Structure formats: structure tokens, C-alpha cells
């Protein structure tokens, strides 16, 4: 089982006990250092106090479970307004929302398509783009994230 999945399993109930929901767990290498990040969310938004409370609650359990052999930095962050949608439940929750679809390779001369999330089927995403519907296959999608319009 991947480190992010292990951490998700034991940290999700702790995050919920702090009044938040767990949006994502990532374990990534950046600039020669490893980072373990928990992204949290809650109704009305997450603030620094929420991040601190979750960090203090999860940190001792991380020490006890010790799922990561090398040294790393532990961070707790807000999922953010322009969060990445990953799981089917994310797509269901934000159906009809403004999103940005980024592709690995250009399609019709573009790699980014802003529009409204109109469908999700086993990783394939349908987007209302202007006055037409575009369907992107799972294999061509680099990421889909919420898009905030000002």
C-alpha cells in the first residue's frame, strides 16, 4: 500500500474529530526534500487554527505508526478554492462547477480548457466549453481542478 494511502487510513478519523474533512494526502519530493501533506476542508473554509489543530493531532500518530522510513516535512494545508478533483466523489460533488481541464498533449491547439463540469464516467470528463460539449478521455487528462472566476 502506498504511503499516502496508509496515512489517509489512520489520519482521516483524526481530521474528522477536529471538525474537518480530509481532501487529499500527498507524499512528494520537491527540491531534494520529501513532503507529506494533508489537505483538509470544512464547511465555511479552513483557517490556520484548523491546520494547526489537525497537525498537532496527527503528528504523534505519525510518529507512532512510522509509515515513512526517510526524513520528511509534515504539512497540513487547506484544500484551497482551486483544488484538484481526483476521486469520483469529488466530481459528483462539483458537477456543474467551473473547472479547468489540463491535458498532457494539445487537443485542437490547446492544453487547457476552462468550462463547466458536465459529466464524469470512469475517469472520462465531459466539459461544457462555450456552447459545445467536449469529452476528454482519462488517459489524456493531466488534471482537473476547480476554477474561481472573479
N, C-alpha and C positions, 0 to 999 in steps of 0.2 A: 504494500500500500504506500502511495506517495506521502511524503512528509506533510504536504498541505491537507491531504485527506485525514491523516491521523490527527493533526492539530484541530481541524474542523470538528471531528467527533467529540473530543474532550472539551473544546472551548465553547461550542455552541450553547450548552446549558448554562455555562457561567455568564456568557454575554447576555442571555435571556434573563438571568437572575439580576443583572444590572439594569434591566429595563430597556434593552436594545435588542436588535436582531443582527445576526451575523450575515453580512452580504457576500464576503469573499475572504479567502485565505490565499496568500501567495508567498512562495519561497523562491526568491530570485537573487541572482548575482548581479551587482552593479558596482562598477569601478573597483573591482578586486575584493569587494566585501559582500557577504551574504546578508540578506534581509528577510526576516519573517514579518509579514504584515497582515494584520487583521483589519478588514474594512467592515465598519458597523453602520447601522442605520436605526432610526426610530421615527415615529410619527412626530412631525414638527421639527425634525432635524437634530443632528448630533452636535454637541459643543465640546469644548476642551475638557470639561469636567467629566463628561461621559467617557471620552477616550482615556482619561486618567484612571477612572474607576475600573474600566474593563482591563486596562493594563495591569493595575495592582492586583486584580482578582485572578487574572490568567497567569501572570508571571510565576508565582510559586508552583502552580500546577505544571508549567513548562519545565521548571527545574526538577520537579519530582518525576515526571514522565520521561524527560530527556530524549525526545524523538530525533534530535539533531546532533550528530557527532562533532561537527566543526563549530567554530565560533561564529556568531551572527548577531545582528542588531534586531531587536524586537520593537515593532512599532504598531500602534493602534491608530487608525485613521477613519475619518468619515468616508462613506462610500461616494460622496460628492454628488453634485447636481448632474454632472455629465458622466455618470457611472457606466461601466461596460456591462452589457447584458450577456450572460453566459448560459444560464440554465433555462430549460423550458418554462419554469415558473416565472422567471424574470420577464420573458417575452409575453406570457399571458398577462402578467400584472401591468405591463406598459403598452398593451395593444392600443393603437390609436394615438400614441405619443409621438412627438417629434424625435427622430433618431438620425444618426449619421452611420451609413454603412461604408466601411473601408474595405477595399479589395486588395488581394495580393498583386494582381495584374490589371492593367487598364481594360475597361469594357466601354465601348463606344467613346473612346478617347479620354475616359476619366477613371480615377481610382477611388473617388469619394462621391457618395450620393446622399445628399440631405433629403429627407422626406418624412412621411408618416408611416409608422409600422402598421402594416395592413394584414400580415399573416406570418405564421411560423409553422413549419412542418418538418420534423426530424432534422433540424439544423438549417433547412432552406428558409430564406426570409423573403417575404413579399413586401414591397415598399410602394406607397403612393408617392410618385415623383412627378410633380406638376400635375398634369391632367391624365397621366397614364400609370399603369401598374407595372412594376419591374420585379422579376423574381430572380433571386441570387441563390445559387447552389452552395451548400455548406462548404465544399472544397475551395470555392473561390473567395470566401469571406475571411478577411483578416480579423475584423472585429465589428461589433455593432454597439454603439453607445448612445445614451440619451443626448439630446441636443437642446440647449437652452437658447431660446430666442429672446432678444432684447428689443 
